[in-house]
Amino acid sequence: MKKNILLFFVSLISVSLFAQKGFHVGVSGAFTGNFIYTQNNYGTLSPFKEQYVRVSEMDYRFTYGGNGGFAVGYNFTKRWGLQAEVRYATAGQKYEDNFIGPATLPEGTFGSSYERVNVKREIKLAYVQIPIMAKYISKFGKKAKLFVCLGPQFGFRTAASEQVKIANITYLPDSITFTSSQKFKTFDMGLALQIGAEVYATDYLFFDIGLSGYAGILDLNGNVLKTLGWFSANDVNYQQSRNANVGVMVGIHYLFIKRNTEGF
């Protein structure tokens, strides 16, 4: 699967180099707000005495990230084209909440039935992502044209970590082995979307600026986690967790054929 995706991307570049009408290359990046939707507990709160606290969900906190890399595209007509990218991206989610104690750690017992205990959890992920998107370019405008890109995105995880702090003390449940192979899957896939404007600086150079988004369709959790039985109070059965993000993107592209105001 992974080899077929990479082969397709290399083939796209090779074909485009021999057919330069509408062919362009560039670099792009984005500042994103990252999410992991559908939260599972997985023993994060097991030091707490009360059972209803142990199965609680935690409040989401804003988690920023970004991506950057190379882009290659080919416009088959004045309105339609194909764009693919190879980029490095961060993902993950921060959580924070306060719960009724006590919570018992090796360092001691914290909180009570009258005193809440602060809990922080942070998941960090990194991927090499390859979105392959169909591209539509509006016919309106001379110096700038609106565009929409939509298509599948494939992610190959390069790093993963998780940190949990209870009462500002680092805590990792003994029942979980925090290895990358058990904690998070190495492959992710979903749908990528870009909406923005191409702003032409010259007949051969244009900038793009707009919004980007991604919604995963695969469960990012490893198989070991599904057997632990620590779900939120609202999720009696296992619920899949998926990556998502939305952000602001910018890029610069070079055309291999002179552009005119009516298109390529």
C-alpha positions as a Markdown table, in Angstrom:
| # | Residue | x | y | z |
|---|---|---|---|---|
| 1 | Met | 0.0 | 0.0 | 0.0 |
| 2 | Lys | 2.7 | 2.5 | 1.0 |
| 3 | Lys | 4.9 | 1.6 | -1.9 |
| 4 | Asn | 2.0 | 2.0 | -4.3 |
| 5 | Ile | 1.3 | 5.5 | -3.0 |
| 6 | Leu | 4.9 | 6.6 | -3.3 |
| 7 | Leu | 5.1 | 5.1 | -6.8 |
| 8 | Phe | 2.0 | 7.0 | -7.9 |
| 9 | Phe | 3.5 | 10.3 | -6.6 |
| 10 | Val | 6.8 | 9.7 | -8.4 |
| 11 | Ser | 5.0 | 8.8 | -11.6 |
| 12 | Leu | 3.0 | 12.0 | -11.4 |
| 13 | Ile | 6.2 | 14.0 | -11.3 |
| 14 | Ser | 7.8 | 12.1 | -14.2 |
| 15 | Val | 4.8 | 12.5 | -16.5 |
| 16 | Ser | 4.4 | 16.2 | -15.7 |
| 17 | Leu | 8.0 | 16.9 | -16.5 |
| 18 | Phe | 7.4 | 15.6 | -20.0 |
| 19 | Ala | 4.2 | 17.5 | -20.4 |
| 20 | Gln | 4.8 | 21.0 | -19.1 |
| 21 | Lys | 1.5 | 22.6 | -20.0 |
| 22 | Gly | 0.2 | 23.9 | -16.6 |
| 23 | Phe | 2.9 | 22.1 | -14.7 |
| 24 | His | 4.0 | 23.8 | -11.5 |
| 25 | Val | 6.2 | 23.1 | -8.4 |
| 26 | Gly | 6.4 | 24.9 | -5.1 |
| 27 | Val | 6.6 | 24.9 | -1.4 |
| 28 | Ser | 3.8 | 25.4 | 1.1 |
| 29 | Gly | 3.1 | 25.4 | 4.8 |
| 30 | Ala | 0.3 | 25.9 | 7.3 |
| 31 | Phe | -0.4 | 26.8 | 10.9 |
| 32 | Thr | -3.0 | 24.5 | 12.2 |
| 33 | Gly | -5.2 | 23.8 | 15.1 |
| 34 | Asn | -5.0 | 20.0 | 15.8 |
| 35 | Phe | -7.6 | 17.7 | 17.2 |
| 36 | Ile | -8.1 | 14.1 | 18.2 |
| 37 | Tyr | -11.8 | 13.6 | 18.1 |
| 38 | Thr | -13.6 | 10.9 | 20.1 |
| 39 | Gln | -11.6 | 10.8 | 23.4 |
| 40 | Asn | -10.8 | 7.6 | 25.2 |
| 41 | Asn | -9.4 | 7.5 | 28.8 |
| 42 | Tyr | -7.1 | 4.5 | 28.8 |
| 43 | Gly | -6.2 | 4.6 | 32.5 |
| 44 | Thr | -5.2 | 8.2 | 32.6 |
| 45 | Leu | -7.3 | 8.7 | 35.7 |
| 46 | Ser | -6.8 | 5.3 | 37.4 |
| 47 | Pro | -4.9 | 6.8 | 40.5 |
| 48 | Phe | -8.2 | 8.4 | 41.6 |
| 49 | Lys | -10.3 | 6.7 | 44.2 |
| 50 | Glu | -13.8 | 7.4 | 42.9 |
| 51 | Gln | -14.9 | 5.2 | 40.0 |
| 52 | Tyr | -16.9 | 7.9 | 38.3 |
| 53 | Val | -13.7 | 10.0 | 38.1 |
| 54 | Arg | -11.7 | 7.1 | 36.7 |
| 55 | Val | -14.0 | 6.9 | 33.6 |
| 56 | Ser | -14.4 | 10.7 | 33.1 |
| 57 | Glu | -13.5 | 12.5 | 30.0 |
| 58 | Met | -11.1 | 15.5 | 30.2 |
| 59 | Asp | -11.7 | 19.0 | 28.8 |
| 60 | Tyr | -10.0 | 19.7 | 25.4 |
| 61 | Arg | -7.4 | 22.4 | 25.2 |
| 62 | Phe | -6.4 | 24.3 | 22.1 |
| 63 | Thr | -3.5 | 22.4 | 20.4 |
| 64 | Tyr | -1.5 | 24.1 | 17.7 |
| 65 | Gly | 0.7 | 22.6 | 15.1 |
| 66 | Gly | 1.8 | 23.0 | 11.5 |
| 67 | Asn | 3.0 | 21.4 | 8.3 |
| 68 | Gly | 5.4 | 22.3 | 5.5 |
| 69 | Gly | 6.8 | 20.7 | 2.4 |
| 70 | Phe | 6.9 | 20.5 | -1.4 |
| 71 | Ala | 4.0 | 20.6 | -3.9 |
| 72 | Val | 3.7 | 19.5 | -7.5 |
| 73 | Gly | 0.8 | 20.1 | -9.7 |
| 74 | Tyr | -0.5 | 19.8 | -13.3 |
| 75 | Asn | -3.4 | 21.6 | -14.8 |
| 76 | Phe | -5.0 | 19.5 | -17.5 |
| 77 | Thr | -7.4 | 22.3 | -18.5 |
| 78 | Lys | -7.9 | 26.0 | -17.5 |
| 79 | Arg | -10.2 | 24.9 | -14.7 |
| 80 | Trp | -9.1 | 21.4 | -13.6 |
| 81 | Gly | -5.9 | 19.9 | -12.4 |
| 82 | Leu | -4.2 | 17.6 | -9.9 |
| 83 | Gln | -1.9 | 18.6 | -7.0 |
| 84 | Ala | 0.1 | 16.4 | -4.7 |
| 85 | Glu | 2.4 | 17.3 | -1.8 |
| 86 | Val | 5.0 | 15.7 | 0.4 |
| 87 | Arg | 5.2 | 17.4 | 3.8 |
| 88 | Tyr | 6.2 | 17.0 | 7.4 |
| 89 | Ala | 3.3 | 17.6 | 9.9 |
| 90 | Thr | 2.6 | 17.6 | 13.6 |
| 91 | Ala | -0.6 | 16.3 | 15.2 |
| 92 | Gly | -2.0 | 15.5 | 18.6 |
| 93 | Gln | -4.1 | 16.9 | 21.4 |
| 94 | Lys | -3.9 | 18.5 | 24.8 |
| 95 | Tyr | -6.3 | 17.9 | 27.6 |
| 96 | Glu | -6.7 | 19.4 | 31.1 |
| 97 | Asp | -9.2 | 19.1 | 33.9 |
| 98 | Asn | -9.7 | 19.2 | 37.7 |
| 99 | Phe | -11.2 | 16.2 | 39.5 |
| 100 | Ile | -12.3 | 15.3 | 43.0 |
| 101 | Gly | -9.6 | 13.5 | 44.9 |
| 102 | Pro | -7.9 | 11.7 | 46.4 |
| 103 | Ala | -5.4 | 10.5 | 43.8 |
| 104 | Thr | -2.7 | 8.1 | 45.0 |
| 105 | Leu | 0.7 | 8.2 | 43.3 |
| 106 | Pro | 4.0 | 6.7 | 44.3 |
| 107 | Glu | 4.9 | 10.3 | 45.4 |
| 108 | Gly | 2.0 | 10.5 | 47.8 |
| 109 | Thr | -1.8 | 11.1 | 48.0 |
| 110 | Phe | -3.2 | 14.3 | 46.6 |
| 111 | Gly | -6.6 | 16.0 | 47.0 |
| 112 | Ser | -9.7 | 14.9 | 48.8 |
| 113 | Ser | -13.4 | 14.7 | 48.4 |
| 114 | Tyr | -13.3 | 18.5 | 49.0 |
| 115 | Glu | -10.2 | 19.3 | 47.0 |
| 116 | Arg | -9.8 | 18.9 | 43.3 |
| 117 | Val | -6.6 | 17.6 | 41.6 |
| 118 | Asn | -5.3 | 19.0 | 38.3 |
| 119 | Val | -4.7 | 16.6 | 35.5 |
| 120 | Lys | -2.9 | 17.4 | 32.2 |
| 121 | Arg | -2.5 | 15.0 | 29.3 |
| 122 | Glu | -0.7 | 15.7 | 26.0 |
| 123 | Ile | -0.4 | 13.5 | 22.9 |
| 124 | Lys | 2.2 | 14.4 | 20.4 |
| 125 | Leu | 2.3 | 12.8 | 16.9 |
| 126 | Ala | 4.4 | 13.6 | 13.8 |
| 127 | Tyr | 3.8 | 12.4 | 10.2 |
| 128 | Val | 5.1 | 12.5 | 6.7 |
| 129 | Gln | 1.9 | 13.3 | 4.8 |
| 130 | Ile | 1.1 | 12.8 | 1.1 |
| 131 | Pro | -2.2 | 14.5 | 0.0 |
| 132 | Ile | -3.2 | 13.8 | -3.6 |
| 133 | Met | -6.0 | 16.2 | -4.6 |
| 134 | Ala | -8.1 | 17.2 | -7.5 |
| 135 | Lys | -8.0 | 21.0 | -8.1 |
| 136 | Tyr | -10.6 | 23.3 | -9.4 |
| 137 | Ile | -9.6 | 26.9 | -10.4 |
| 138 | Ser | -12.3 | 29.6 | -10.8 |
| 139 | Lys | -12.5 | 31.4 | -14.2 |
| 140 | Phe | -13.0 | 34.8 | -12.4 |
| 141 | Gly | -10.2 | 37.2 | -11.8 |
| 142 | Lys | -7.0 | 38.1 | -13.6 |
| 143 | Lys | -4.4 | 38.8 | -10.9 |
| 144 | Ala | -6.1 | 36.3 | -8.5 |
| 145 | Lys | -8.3 | 33.3 | -8.9 |
| 146 | Leu | -10.1 | 31.2 | -6.3 |
| 147 | Phe | -9.3 | 27.5 | -6.1 |
| 148 | Val | -10.5 | 24.3 | -4.3 |
| 149 | Cys | -8.4 | 21.2 | -3.7 |
| 150 | Leu | -10.0 | 17.9 | -2.4 |
| 151 | Gly | -8.6 | 14.4 | -2.2 |
| 152 | Pro | -7.2 | 11.6 | -0.1 |
| 153 | Gln | -4.3 | 12.1 | 2.3 |
| 154 | Phe | -1.9 | 9.4 | 3.5 |
| 155 | Gly | 0.1 | 9.8 | 6.6 |
| 156 | Phe | 3.2 | 7.8 | 7.8 |
| 157 | Arg | 3.9 | 8.4 | 11.5 |
| 158 | Thr | 7.5 | 9.2 | 12.4 |
| 159 | Ala | 7.1 | 10.0 | 16.1 |
| 160 | Ala | 4.6 | 9.5 | 18.9 |
| 161 | Ser | 4.6 | 10.4 | 22.6 |
| 162 | Glu | 2.2 | 11.0 | 25.5 |
| 163 | Gln | 2.7 | 12.7 | 28.8 |
| 164 | Val | 0.2 | 12.7 | 31.7 |
| 165 | Lys | 0.7 | 14.9 | 34.8 |
| 166 | Ile | -1.4 | 14.5 | 38.0 |
| 167 | Ala | -0.9 | 17.2 | 40.6 |
| 168 | Asn | 2.0 | 18.4 | 38.4 |
| 169 | Ile | 3.7 | 15.0 | 38.8 |
| 170 | Thr | 4.4 | 12.9 | 35.7 |
| 171 | Tyr | 2.3 | 9.7 | 35.8 |
| 172 | Leu | 2.3 | 6.8 | 33.3 |
| 173 | Pro | -0.1 | 3.9 | 34.0 |
| 174 | Asp | 1.7 | 0.6 | 34.7 |
| 175 | Ser | -0.8 | -1.3 | 32.6 |
| 176 | Ile | 0.2 | 0.5 | 29.4 |
| 177 | Thr | 3.4 | 0.0 | 27.5 |
| 178 | Phe | 4.2 | 3.3 | 26.0 |
| 179 | Thr | 5.9 | 2.1 | 22.9 |
| 180 | Ser | 5.0 | 3.7 | 19.5 |
| 181 | Ser | 3.9 | 0.3 | 18.0 |
| 182 | Gln | 1.4 | -0.3 | 20.8 |
| 183 | Lys | 0.2 | 3.2 | 21.5 |
| 184 | Phe | -0.5 | 4.6 | 18.0 |
| 185 | Lys | -0.7 | 3.1 | 14.6 |
| 186 | Thr | 2.0 | 4.0 | 12.1 |
| 187 | Phe | -0.4 | 4.7 | 9.1 |
| 188 | Asp | -3.1 | 7.2 | 8.9 |
| 189 | Met | -5.5 | 8.1 | 6.0 |
| 190 | Gly | -8.3 | 10.7 | 5.5 |
| 191 | Leu | -9.6 | 13.5 | 3.4 |
| 192 | Ala | -7.7 | 16.7 | 2.7 |
| 193 | Leu | -9.3 | 20.0 | 1.7 |
| 194 | Gln | -7.8 | 23.4 | 0.7 |
| 195 | Ile | -9.8 | 26.5 | -0.2 |
| 196 | Gly | -8.1 | 29.8 | -1.1 |
| 197 | Ala | -6.8 | 32.1 | -3.8 |
| 198 | Glu | -3.9 | 32.0 | -6.3 |
| 199 | Val | -2.3 | 35.4 | -6.5 |
| 200 | Tyr | -0.1 | 35.9 | -9.6 |
| 201 | Ala | 3.0 | 37.9 | -9.0 |
| 202 | Thr | 4.3 | 37.3 | -12.6 |
| 203 | Asp | 3.4 | 35.2 | -15.6 |
| 204 | Tyr | 5.5 | 32.4 | -14.1 |
| 205 | Leu | 5.1 | 32.8 | -10.3 |
| 206 | Phe | 2.1 | 32.7 | -8.0 |
| 207 | Phe | 1.3 | 32.6 | -4.3 |
| 208 | Asp | -1.5 | 30.7 | -2.7 |
| 209 | Ile | -3.2 | 31.6 | 0.5 |
| 210 | Gly | -6.3 | 30.2 | 2.2 |
| 211 | Leu | -7.6 | 27.6 | 4.6 |
| 212 | Ser | -6.7 | 23.9 | 4.8 |
| 213 | Gly | -8.3 | 21.0 | 6.7 |
| 214 | Tyr | -8.0 | 17.3 | 7.3 |
| 215 | Ala | -10.4 | 14.7 | 8.7 |
| 216 | Gly | -9.1 | 11.2 | 9.4 |
| 217 | Ile | -11.1 | 8.1 | 8.6 |
| 218 | Leu | -8.9 | 5.5 | 10.3 |
| 219 | Asp | -8.6 | 4.8 | 14.0 |
| 220 | Leu | -5.2 | 6.0 | 15.2 |
| 221 | Asn | -5.1 | 3.9 | 18.3 |
| 222 | Gly | -3.0 | 0.7 | 18.5 |
| 223 | Asn | -4.7 | -2.7 | 19.0 |
| 224 | Val | -3.3 | -3.1 | 22.6 |
| 225 | Leu | -5.3 | -0.1 | 23.8 |
| 226 | Lys | -8.6 | -1.6 | 22.7 |
| 227 | Thr | -8.2 | -4.4 | 25.3 |
| 228 | Leu | -7.7 | -2.2 | 28.3 |
| 229 | Gly | -11.4 | -1.3 | 28.9 |
| 230 | Trp | -10.8 | 2.3 | 30.1 |
| 231 | Phe | -13.4 | 4.2 | 28.2 |
| 232 | Ser | -15.2 | 7.4 | 29.1 |
| 233 | Ala | -18.5 | 7.4 | 31.0 |
| 234 | Asn | -20.4 | 8.2 | 27.8 |
| 235 | Asp | -18.7 | 5.4 | 25.8 |
| 236 | Val | -19.6 | 2.0 | 27.1 |
| 237 | Asn | -18.1 | 0.4 | 24.1 |
| 238 | Tyr | -14.9 | 1.2 | 22.3 |
| 239 | Gln | -15.0 | 4.3 | 20.1 |
| 240 | Gln | -12.4 | 5.0 | 17.4 |
| 241 | Ser | -10.1 | 8.1 | 17.8 |
| 242 | Arg | -9.2 | 10.0 | 14.6 |
| 243 | Asn | -6.9 | 12.9 | 13.7 |
| 244 | Ala | -8.2 | 16.2 | 12.4 |
| 245 | Asn | -7.0 | 19.7 | 11.8 |
| 246 | Val | -7.9 | 23.1 | 10.4 |
| 247 | Gly | -5.5 | 25.9 | 9.6 |
| 248 | Val | -4.3 | 28.8 | 7.5 |
| 249 | Met | -1.9 | 27.9 | 4.6 |
| 250 | Val | 0.5 | 29.8 | 2.4 |
| 251 | Gly | 2.6 | 28.8 | -0.5 |
| 252 | Ile | 4.6 | 29.9 | -3.6 |
| 253 | His | 4.7 | 28.1 | -6.9 |
| 254 | Tyr | 6.6 | 28.3 | -10.1 |
| 255 | Leu | 4.9 | 27.7 | -13.5 |
| 256 | Phe | 6.8 | 26.0 | -16.3 |
| 257 | Ile | 4.8 | 27.7 | -19.0 |
| 258 | Lys | 3.9 | 31.4 | -19.4 |
| 259 | Arg | 0.5 | 32.1 | -18.0 |
| 260 | Asn | -2.1 | 34.4 | -19.6 |
| 261 | Thr | -5.2 | 36.1 | -18.0 |
| 262 | Glu | -7.5 | 33.4 | -19.5 |
| 263 | Gly | -5.6 | 30.5 | -18.0 |
| 264 | Phe | -2.8 | 28.2 | -19.1 |
